[in-house]
Amino acid sequence: MTAYARPGLPAGAWWAGLRPYLSADAQLAYAGTDPATITVTGVTGPARLTPASSPALARVAIPTRAGSYLLLLTRSVHRRDWLVTRIVPPELVA
């Protein structure tokens, strides 16, 4: 979320910082994002794993200056690291 919440960066620098944390599908979905349109500018507290998580899907709530974002992360049995598949802004978190 820290890599995402940097709307003041040039697009190339923003993308270079965010891309390593994204799954292949998320890279396709967020590739054309203009960081200037992002309203969040910083994380304000620790991440919290939500009860709806599982060993292969993590739903993580991240408090920010713009409200609580939800990050969906996945990992495969072949990889140990988690990758973001979706970044959900507060207004869409149910």
JOJOFEN-V254975 format. One record per residue. SS is DSSP state (2 for helix, 1 for strand, 0 for the rest). PSI is psi as a letter, one per 40 degrees, with the letter a starting at -180 (NA if undefined). OMEGA is omega in radians with two decimals (999 if undefined). Layout:
ss=<SS | SS>
psi=<PSI | PSI>
omega=<OMEGA | OMEGA>
This chain:
ss=<0 | 0 | 0 | 0 | 0 | 0 | 0 | 0 | 0 | 0 | 2 | 2 | 2 | 2 | 2 | 2 | 2 | 2 | 2 | 0 | 0 | 1 | 0 | 2 | 2 | 2 | 2 | 2 | 2 | 2 | 0 | 0 | 0 | 0 | 2 | 2 | 2 | 0 | 0 | 0 | 0 | 0 | 1 | 0 | 0 | 0 | 0 | 1 | 1 | 0 | 0 | 0 | 0 | 0 | 0 | 0 | 1 | 1 | 1 | 1 | 1 | 1 | 1 | 1 | 0 | 0 | 1 | 1 | 1 | 1 | 1 | 1 | 1 | 1 | 0 | 0 | 0 | 0 | 0 | 0 | 0 | 0 | 1 | 1 | 1 | 1 | 1 | 1 | 0 | 2 | 2 | 2 | 0 | 0>
psi=<d | d | d | d | f | g | e | e | i | i | d | d | d | d | d | d | d | d | d | e | e | i | i | d | d | d | d | d | d | e | d | e | h | h | d | e | e | h | e | h | e | i | h | e | a | i | i | h | h | i | d | e | i | i | d | e | h | h | h | h | h | h | h | i | e | e | a | h | i | h | h | h | i | i | i | i | e | e | i | d | i | i | i | h | d | i | h | h | i | d | e | e | h | NA>
omega=<3.11 | 3.12 | -3.13 | -3.00 | 3.13 | -3.04 | -3.12 | -3.14 | 2.97 | -3.06 | -3.11 | 3.13 | 3.11 | -3.11 | 3.13 | 3.13 | -3.09 | -3.00 | -3.11 | -3.12 | -3.04 | 2.99 | 3.13 | 3.12 | 3.13 | 3.08 | 3.09 | -3.08 | -3.05 | -3.06 | -3.09 | -3.10 | 3.05 | -3.09 | 3.12 | 3.14 | -3.12 | -3.06 | -3.11 | -3.10 | 3.10 | 3.07 | -3.07 | -3.13 | -3.10 | 3.06 | 3.12 | 3.08 | -3.10 | -3.12 | -3.11 | -3.12 | 3.12 | 3.14 | -3.12 | -3.13 | 3.08 | 3.04 | -3.01 | 3.09 | -3.12 | 3.08 | -3.14 | 3.09 | -3.13 | -3.09 | -3.09 | 3.07 | 3.04 | 3.06 | 3.04 | -3.11 | 3.09 | 2.99 | 3.13 | 3.12 | -3.11 | -3.10 | 3.12 | -3.07 | 3.11 | 3.09 | 3.14 | 3.07 | -3.13 | 3.06 | -3.04 | -3.14 | -3.09 | -3.08 | 3.12 | 3.12 | -3.11 | 999>
